Amino acid sequence: MGAEDRQGCGPLIAPSSESMRPLRQQVFERVRASGLIPRVQLAKDLGVSPASVTTSTSELIEMGYIEEVAAPRPGESGRGRPAVALGVRGAAHCVAGMKLSDREHTAVVVDFAGNMLAGDAVARDPGPSTVEELLAAVELLLDKVCAKAGVARSDLSALGIGVPGFVDHAEGMVHWSSTLAARSVPLAQAVEGRTGLPTAIDNDANLVALAELWFGAGRSLADFAVVTIEHGVGMGFVMNHKLYRGAQRLGLELGHTKVQLDGALCRCGQRGCLEAYVADYALAREAVTALNLNHRNIPSVPVLLESLFAQAREGNGTARSIFKRAGRYLALGLANVVNIFDPALIILSGERMKYDYLYAAETLAEMQDLVINSGRPRPPIEIHAWGDLLWAHGAAALALQGVTERALGGLRDIAAQ
Amino acid sequence: MGAEDRQGCGPLIAPSSESMRPLRQQVFERVRASGLIPRVQLAKDLGVSPASVTTSTSELIEMGYIEEVAAPRPGESGRGRPAVALGVRGAAHCVAGMKLSDREHTAVVVDFAGNMLAGDAVARDPGPSTVEELLAAVELLLDKVCAKAGVARSDLSALGIGVPGFVDHAEGMVHWSSTLAARSVPLAQAVEGRTGLPTAIDNDANLVALAELWFGAGRSLADFAVVTIEHGVGMGFVMNHKLYRGAQRLGLELGHTKVQLDGALCRCGQRGCLEAYVADYALAREAVTALNLNHRNIPSVPVLLESLFAQAREGNGTARSIFKRAGRYLALGLANVVNIFDPALIILSGERMKYDYLYAAETLAEMQDLVINSGRPRPPIEIHAWGDLLWAHGAAALALQGVTERALGGLRDIAAQ
């Protein structure tokens, strides 16, 4: 380290993907992110000349990816020429998105603009399955949702799938998932082989963040966190308008951050993970003790939790203490997200949000107490309990991203040369 | 959420700073990051035409910011025309960087290429001081290091300062620091008023990450984490070749993430912070118990820790247990960094790295056990115990960044229009 180092010709840093992205692709993504946008605003947003924008938009219109739309001028009473804005042409492509989970798989078919054409779900037995069983379930659900949308499988341009667990998006590999018995499964390739569709997979919580980035909070915010609470605890993070996945695409494992040395046993085999205090299986094992159940006759986890929740509401102190502790650990986990990321917003999502202990006033108050006292307001927390269709919608966004990259990526920015 | 939303004209996302950055500035930054780089490589890295690069480099040479250098061709024996590369022109500017800390303040003077002209330090009494005392110390140190570098204060173009605690770089505000008695101090403005120099401040750990980004690991890596262990525990994170600071510039407070509900008391006033188990004051308070000291006659923290460390080496089990626990909590904190960020590298830095318990084989092994088991190799950990001059060098990089932005920023990319 020091003066000498400056003289050497060190390894070059890789060019940032942002400055390398072709203008046409940037134009398309801005149109997609905006919903509807006039050309002049596009030029302003991208910091390029109106002429460059016109060249790119003409190409995109000719390719059939975007179209001109008469945009309503806010505040005007319909007189005069309507403003012309650009929007993504929905009919250009059609893709499917799917969320695999412990108790059911959910799927949607959307058009190129992200509009949902149909949604459907199939139930499954909890617990890990074989790759073959999973592929059969994917195929069954795909055919069901296609039929509902009135499209043939061959009409689809791509398939996106969200999987809980450690999933490498770039390699299409599931390193570990509660839905699969085997480790290190090249799932994207297996699904492609079975369905004939270009398939992208990702961690399910990442896809909730992607859904928010494309269709929700991401329209106004550069940096935000999504925390999901379902069978496990997941997280996605959008940074500078992009999903951050980590150097090996295995980051954001909030559920497996350690909140207690030598703490409670987690499904992942380690001890003290946040998930081991907050997830449904964690509550269920304490419920067995609290409700004094016979180990030979334990109901399913959802039934057990409903029963525990009912008892807590009726004033059972032991049942309450289970929810209270889970809420406190969730508060700790969320506070750590704030202390680490300082996000503009935290979105809570997932099926378990229906148990209001998780976002009870006292949980949120406890969280505020665990966030560093900087004198600044704490970030807002929003509950987006939209259900599994949102997650599948995020998976569809992943599929659309792939379609767009194959169609528009890899070309040089003509205007910049 | 849903199809309806796609029709609306939602709020526009802000244009990314990357695509807006003028080409001239991008060219300059690539030259700076590379040390020495030929024009043809510049064009390749930035994805623009050689003609655009030539225009920008001619302007930068005319402005005096970069210069042509005869670069040695590797493997050639000096025959033939030498290759011409571009490098930053050191003589263009001169700035100072300073690290404020609990026991001493350190400063460097560097040229525009980051070469160190001089370094110096002044001791201080531990504990919080008044703003006036801090300003006097800054001025004293500034004059000392300028004298040593043989430059006048008026020769400097800017000053960068690293401060421990909650520091908002954009607003120049110290929200809380162990070195200041007051909260919410507009320190950058105060130092500018006192020294007459454009002044930028930042959290000290961010500046270690900036030093690595400019002069160290950042030359080959896009994403890496820096964890500093000194009087407290700090962190900096470089993501996609940029320092990530958080939405309110108050992120990466690893030392104040909670590792134990209702745990040990931290200097920040909260309980269970990582720092409250790992930082020197945390060890010192247990040392008082372990060494059975009289509360009226306790030595200074450094003396206490040296004594504790000596006893641990001599086999004192209680002393050992203090270091062992600190090591285990550090392992937990580092594992959480991996679980969250999945970085390509973790760099450990800071004065306390001299206590080898902190990176003993068993600490690192424990950390590996607390990282999610994805089947992938864990990220490497490097110890960069370069001392305070590195931190001050990072502060100088912050000052250089300001100088560059004032000189080159705010102009549109001519080639892209």
Interface residues (C-beta under 8 A of the other chain):
Chain A: M1 G2 A3 D5 R6 Q7 G8 C9 G10 P11 L12 I13 A14 P15 S16 S17 E18 S19 M20 R21 L23 Q26 R30 A33 S34 G35 L36 I37 Q41 D45 L46 G47 V48 S49 S52 A71 A85 A113 G114 N115 M116 F166 H175 W176 R183 S184 A211 F215 G216 G218 R219 S220 A222 D223 M239 N240 H241 Y244 R245 G246 A247 Q248 R249 L250 G251 L252 E253 L254 H256 T257 K258 V259 Q260 L261 C268 G269 Q270 G272 R328 Y329 L332 A335 N336 N339 I340 F341 D342 P343 A344 D369 L370 I372 N373 S374 G375 R376 P379 H384 W386 L390 H393 R412 D413 A415 A416 Q417
Chain B: M1 G2 A3 D5 R6 Q7 G8 C9 G10 P11 L12 I13 A14 P15 S16 S17 E18 S19 M20 R21 L23 Q26 R30 A33 S34 G35 L36 I37 Q41 D45 L46 G47 V48 S49 S52 A71 A85 A113 G114 N115 M116 F166 H175 W176 R183 S184 A211 F215 G216 G218 R219 S220 A222 D223 M239 N240 H241 Y244 R245 G246 A247 Q248 R249 L250 G251 L252 E253 L254 H256 T257 K258 V259 Q260 L261 C268 G269 Q270 G272 R328 Y329 L332 A335 N336 N339 I340 F341 D342 P343 A344 D369 L370 I372 N373 S374 G375 R376 P379 H384 W386 L390 H393 R412 D413 A415 A416 Q417
